[in-house]
Amino acid sequence: TFLKIQNLLQAGDFKIYNASAGAGKTYTLVKEILSLLLTNESDYHFENILAITFTNKAAGEMKERIIATLEEIAKNINPKEDRYILELASELNLKPEIIQTKAHTILLAILHNYSKFSISTIDKFNLRLMKSFAQDLGLSMNFDVEMNTKEIINESIDLLYSKIGEDEKLTQTMIQIALDNMENDKSWDIRKTLSNDTSDLSNDRYVEEIDKLKNISLDDFIRYRTTIFDDIKTLKNGLKMIGNNFAELLANNGITYNELPGKSKGIFTFFNKLKTHNGIGLVLPSDANNRTINENEFLNVKNLNPIAESLFPEIKNLFENAAKFNDHLILLTAIQKNISSISLINEVEKSLDSIKKDSNVLLINEFNTIISKNLQNQPANFIYERIGSRYHHYFIDEFQDTSTLQWNNLNPLIENARAQSDTIMLVGDAKQSIYRWRGGNPKQMIDLVEKHEEENIQVEELERNWRSHENIIQFNNEFYSFIAPELNLDSFKTLYEVGNKQLSNPQKDGFVKINFIEQEGNSKVLFNEKNLELVLQQIKQSVENGFSLSDIAILVRSNAQGVMV
């Protein structure tokens, strides 16, 4: 099936392709790149193109697709009857035989100068920048890149632990953290938490916050930590007191829980839990409790005891005070959960810097930060001079997964491209943003699309799904439209409402089925058995319907679930 591109890139174009799943974005990217190559007089115009993808696999696939397509065109026995060549001829206003000859010479040029064929991940492009500017950045010319950031972070934490007993302040802090954790029914060993938090904070989404933390001393963290723990203890005692005040209120007025709305399962339960709470975790009101008090359902109960009715204002006041305490407690508990590892984050960083210096390595996720701090304000010509290439055409695939810092780091080149009437093409789908854990920011794409008129950006929709069958496409359209109203941000609501009207292709049929399984009581074992039985039944049914086992994929949320399946 051939996808016709309505408006191929012209000089000065800044174009965004909104491409939902299966809409042919790779096909479109490849065709746009081929069009630039085939219409330029030079066979080496590929040296002026920079295409950035998000994974090595995607970069490899795009290179292979371009080379394979050029080879197919070059070796075609009858170009005047080939549908793809005729389509290119029509769109580029070139004769089929000229396209064939040009494809052959371009292919040879690429193969003989493959290192200049710049289709890579953004990390590889950043590495190229770093190597070019190593001396300016005070880096060793032969530094190594550490891809396994988790491993080196764990090594730095081991180094930190080895200082226990030597560094008195650090030792006291670690002992206090261990005692606090045990008091809150947590493990005394915070290695895992420290490792996870350091990994999370090391992505470029938190650069500014981490810089601010570097100005806070270990003593400051210790004082703040003590304040947090004391405030939490005070709030929990206050909630317990509210529970006791409620019990006294009922006792002083001769009221039992049977005379309150919901009886033993109503508002009484919430206050009783506050009174008897052991201090571990939170005691929050149920939705029914909130309706009882905040929507005055308390007063709408038939045959309500008049004394109980008269106590409603005081009960409501206790409930509202508990809500205020809980709001503050939720915030402090969230801080408490991470304060131990965050208070040691600077110490881990020191250990990390020591290891990197000794090993002459840089972490791959440091690249964006280093470039941002040192190269972002450099003129484009200076950058081009150092990397030995000048680009006139920029292609960024999976743009929704580009981080704010990555996009800002490309800005000198992008702004220069716009000023020079070069071309920029971004392809993505904010709905498919799956790398937010690495700082991917889909809002960048949403904002550019929303401001396309004032920014003079062309936005084109790839409306047809060429991959899936009709019923699956229809299900996706309806499902995302259904959940759109539940989203908080209007821009995201619009994205899912407007962006899910994919057109189907000639492939009919397709099948979607959803089963909701209720968990009986607290038995996870029984719940898992029901799930496994259902999966087995579905596999057997699919095999009976003519599918082979190799046609079936089972996705699970955890490795443990995969083992059970």
CORVENLIN-V833828 format. One record per helix or strand of 3 or more residues. SS is the DSSP state (h for helix, s for strand). FROM is the first residue (numbers start at 1). LEN is the number of residues. Records with the same first field share a line. If there is no record, write none. Layout:
BEGIN
SS->FROM-LEN / FROM-LEN
END
This chain:
BEGIN
s->14-6 / 49-5 / 118-4 / 144-3 / 361-3 / 393-4 / 423-6 / 458-5
h->25-14 / 45-4 / 56-20 / 79-3 / 83-10 / 96-17 / 114-3 / 122-11 / 149-14 / 168-16 / 191-11 / 204-10 / 218-35 / 257-3 / 263-3 / 267-10 / 287-8 / 297-4 / 306-5 / 312-32 / 345-15 / 364-11 / 380-8 / 399-3 / 404-16 / 430-3 / 436-3 / 443-8 / 470-15 / 490-9 / 524-21 / 549-3 / 559-6
END
